[in-house]
Amino acid sequence: MTHAGTVLVPPVTAPEPAPGERARASLLKASGAAVGLFLGARLAGVVVLALLAEATGRPVLGLLGRSWDSVWYLGIAAHGYGHALGRHGYSDLAFFPLYPALVRAVSEVSTLGGGAAGLLVSWSAALVAAAGLYAVGTLLYGRPVGTALVLLWGLLPHSVVLSMAYTEPVLAACAAWSLYAVLTGRWLWAGSLAALAGLARPNGFAVAAAVLAAAGCEVWRRRGRVSHRLWTGAALAPLGWTAFLLWVGRRRGDPLGGYFDVQARWGSRFDLGRGSLRFVRTLLLHGGRVVFPVALMVVAVGVVLFVLLLLDRPPLPLLVYSGVLLLVVLGGSGIFESKPRFLLPAFPLLLPPARALVRTARARPWHAAVVVAALAGLSYLYGAYLLVLGNAPL
């Protein structure tokens, strides 16, 4: 008889994870690395900005948290809507409610002031957006392209905005994950996130347009035999944007045109590009500050990238989303130097250069390193110039 104390009891081991679970864990780990790369890129940009700000006696947190439109958003977060600026009739009703609502929520559950809460919301949203970009890029072309897409997005000339108390990170986060949901057939998530995107910015309706285009294509392909989730997601997608426009219109006494009247008082209207063409003509004839030709160059590059994206034949929702954002930039009047900021959420435009960067890195790693270093230098120096010395609206 064997003594009880000598019985070898096999150790209890956890069951092997299923292949799908291992794949998700691996993807999550890779996504964390890509987001960490993005965070490092943006922190380096903030360091460069801080050095220039200190040299000129400007507070870096004030520049990031309370510049230009940030002041309006923080005012809405603190006091609600209903304030105007001066005799020109500028109204805070031009600013969409999701970002100030998030800032107010953070302020109420923490000890942070408005500026700090705004930066926390924007930085968090930028990280969520970076993860969404990685997910979309990886789904379409693999993990190296997903990582390159995130890195390029963090090194755009105007990527300093992603470190500011602005709404572009919130829109990009909603858009990236909504488009990922569309590409993977999660229609309820796609529609819900598109509705939130429509509450984030005026051009947020581009996400709803992408969801509706994809849903329509799927209905056509399946001859109407689709699940109720698709119909529900498609119905949800435009609700946020439409609801805010109708709410503003009701407050202005013109349900359908009130919001557009508010925007017109800010000098912003869709005029099929006539205002932009007049500005470009004046710029070419008489010149201007450095921010104007840079803005023109960024918009021109955006058009080229859209053509390259079109030639790559991407999924329809990515093409519609990028096309609508680009159309708003090209066809809208207003502050021309802000147009590159409006293109920041149009991350699918970066898919062709991301793929090219990956091919270069495999064939000639040093060439890819030089390209990334040059982009970083341009992004950091120009971003610091915009906030500290540029004195131009963002």
N, C-alpha and C positions, 0 to 999 in steps of 0.2 A: 504494500500500500504506500502510495506516495504521500508524504507529509504535506499538509495544506500550505505550509510556508514555502515549499519548494516548487509549487505549481507556477509555471511561467504564463502569466496573463498577457496576451498580445496587447500592445498599446492601442488606444483608441485613436484612430486617424480620421481626419475629415475626408469626406468623399471628394473625388477629383471633380473640379468644376467642369461643367458642360462646355463643349467647344464654343457655343455662342457666348457664354459668360467670359471665357478666356479672351475671346475676341473683343468684347466690350471693355474688359479691364485693360487690355493692351491699347485700345483706341483712347481710353480715358487717360492713360499714362502719356501717350504721345501727344494728346491734346494739351495736357498740362505743360509739356515741354515747349510746345509752340506758343502757348499763352505766356509762359515765362520769358521766352525770347521777345515777344511783343512788349511785355512789361519792362524788360531791360532796355529795349530800344527807346521807349518813351521816357523812362527815368533818366537815361543819358541826355535826352533832349531837355528835360527839366533842369538838369545840372548846368548845361550850357546856358539856358535861359537865366538861371539864378546868378551865374557869374556875370553876365552882362547887366542884369538888373542891379546887382550890388555895385557894379562899377558906375552906374548912373544914379544910384541912390533911390531906386524904385523897389518897392516890396514885391517879391516874386509871387507870394500867395494872393496879394491884391490884384496883380496882373492876371493871374490864372482864374481867380474866383469872382472878380468884379470888373470885368472889361466889357464894354459895349452892350450887347443884348443880355449878358448875364445880369446886369442891373435890373432890367425889366422882369426877367424871370424870377429873380429873388424878391422883387417887389410884389409880384403876384403871389408867390409862396407865403409872404408875410402878411399881406393885406387883402388878397383876393383881387378880382377884376374890378374895373371901374375908374381907373386913373388915366389921365391924359397928360401930355407934356407940352406946355407952352401954347402959343396961339396957333400953331400949325395944325392942331387937331390930331396929333399922333395919339393912337389909342392902344392900350395894352391888350385889347381884344384881338389884335393881330397875332398874338402869341398863343400857341396851343397849350393845353392844360396838363398833359401827362408829366412833363418834367417838373414844373413847380409843385404839382401834387406830391411827387416823390420827395422833393426837397423838404416840403412842409412835414411830411410823415417822418422823415429822418430827424428833423429838428425837434419834433414833439416827443420822440422816443429816446432822445439822447440829449447831451448837453452842448451839442455843436451849434454854432451860429449859422446864419444863412449861407455865407460864403463857403465855410468848411463843409456844410451839409451838401451844398451844390457840387463841390469837388468830389465828395465821397460818392454821390450818385453817378456823376459822369465817369469817374475812374472805374467804378464797379461795372457800369454798363459797357465801357470800352473793353474790359476783360471778358465779359460775357459775349460781346460782339466778336472778339478775336477767336473765342472758342467756336462760335457759329461759323465764322469764315473758314476755320480749319476743318470743321465737319463737312461743309459744302465742297471745299477743294478736295478733301480726301475722298469723299463719296464719288466725285466725278473722275479724278485723275490720280489718286493715290496720295499717300502721306507726305512725300517730299513736296509735291505741288501745294498741298494744304499748308505746310509750314512756310513755303516761299510766299504764298498768298498773304498770310498773316504778317510776315516780315515786311513785305512791300507796302502793305496798308499802314504799318507803323512808321514808315519812312517816306511818306508822301511829303511834298513841300509844305502843305498846310496841315500836317498831322499834329501840329501843336494844338489845334482845336480839340483833339481827342483828350488832351490833358487839361482842358479848360472847363469851366462851369457852363457848358453849352449842351444843346440837345442832340447834336449829331451822333454821339455814342449811343444814346437811347434808341434813336431811330435805327441805327445800324444793327444793334442787338436784336430788336424786334424783327427787322427785315431778314437778317441772316438765318435766324432760327425758323421764321415762317417759311422761307424758301426751302430750307432743309426739310421741314415738315411736308411741304408740297412734293418735293422730290422723292420722299419716302412714303407717300400716301397717307400721311396723318392729317386729314382734312380739318378736323376740329381744332387741332393745334394751329394749323396754318391760318384758318380764319380768325381765331381768337387773337393771335399775334399780329395779324394784319390790321385788326381793329385797333389794337394798342398803337401800332405804328401810325395809324391815321389820327391818333390823339397826340402824337409826339411833335409833328412838324407839318407845315402846309403841303410839302411834297411827299408826305407819308402815304398819300393815296396811291403811289407807285406800287406799294406792296399789295394793296387790294387789287390793283389792275393785274398784277402778276398772278395772284391766286385765281381771280375770275377767268383770266385767259387759260390757265391750266385746267380749271374745272370745265370750262366750255369745250376745250379740246378733248377732255376725257369723256364728256357726255356724247360728243360727236363720234368718238372712236367706238364707244360701247353702245351707240344708238339709244341712249337714254337709260340703259340698264345699269345704273350706278347706285351705290349705297346712299342711305339717308345722311350719312356723315359728310359726304361730298356736298350735298345740297345745303346742309346746315353750315358747313365751313364757308361755302361761297356766299351765303346770306350774311354771315357774321362779318366777312372781310371789310366791306365798305362802311360799316355802321359807325365806327369811331369818328372818322373824318366827316361823314355826312351829319352826324349828330351835332358836332361842334359848330359846323357852318350854319346849321339851322338855328342853333341856340344863339349864336352871335347875331344872325339875321333878325331873330325875334326881338332881341334887345335893341336893335337899331331900327325896328319898325319896318323892315324889309326882309322877310324870311329868306328869299332866294338871292337877293343881291347885297344884303347888308354887310356880309363879311368882305366881299370884293370891294365895296366902297371903303371899308377900313383899310384894306391893303393899298388901294389907290391913293389914299392920303399919305401913305408912306412912300409913294412913288413906285409901287410894285404892281405891275399888271402884266397880263399875257398879251403881247402885241405882235406876235409872230416874228419877233426879233428885230423890229424896226428901231427900237431904242438902243439895243446892243450894237446894231450896225452903225448908227449915228455916233455912238461912243467910240467904236473902233476907228471910224473915219477921222474923228477929231484927234484920237491918239496918234494915228499914223501921220497926220499933217502937222501936229503941234507938239507931239511928245507928251510926257507926263512922268510922274513919280514911278519908281521901280516897281511898285506893286501892280501898276496897270499892265505893263507888258508881261509880267510874270503871270497875272491872271489870264491874259489873252493866250499865253503859251499853254497854260494848264488846260484851258477849255479846248484849244486846238488838239492837244494830245488826247484829250478825252474822246474827241470825235474819231481820231485815228484808231484808238483802242476799241471803240465800238465797232468799227469796220472789221478789225481783226477778230473781235469776238464773234461777229456775224459769220465770218469765214470759217470759224471753228465749229459752227453749227451746234451751239450749246443747247441745253434744254430750254424750252419756250419760256418758262417763268423767269429765268435769269435774263433772257433777251428783252422781254417786256419790261421788267423792272428797271434795267439799266437804260433802256430806250426812253422810258417815261421821264426818268430823272434827267437825262441829257436833253430831252425836248424842253423841259421846264427851264433849264439853264439857257439854252439857245433862244427860246422863244419869249422868255420873260424879260421885262425891263427892270430897272431898279439899280441898286449899288453894284457896279460891275465887279469891283474888287472882292465881293463876297461870293461870286460864282464858283470859285474853286472849293469853297467850303460846302456849297450845295452838292458838289460831286463826291464828297468824302464817303457818303453811304453807298455809292455806286461801285461796290467792291468787285462785282463780276467783271468789270472792265480790266481788272488786274490779272485775270486768269491767263490771257495770252503771254504777258511778260513773266508771270510766275512759272509757266511751263518752259519758257525760253531760259529763265534763270536756272532751273533744274537741269536742263540739257547742258548748259554751259558749265555748271558745277561738276557734272559728271565727266565732261570732256576736258575742261581746262579750269580746275578749281581756283587757281590764282586769279584768272580773269573774273570769275564770279565774285571773289573776295574784293577785288578792286571796284567792281560795280556797286556792291553793297556799301562799301566804305564811302564811295562818292555820293551815293544817295543819302547816307546818314549825315555826311557833312553838310550837304545842301539843306536837308530837312532841319537840322539843328540850328544852323546859322540863320537860315531864312525865317524859321519860326521865332527865334529870339529877336530878329530884326522887326518882324511884324508887331510883336507885343511891346517892345521897348522903344524902338526908334521910328517905326513905320507911321504911326499916328493915322492909320487908315482903318475904317470899319472892317470887322471880320464877319 
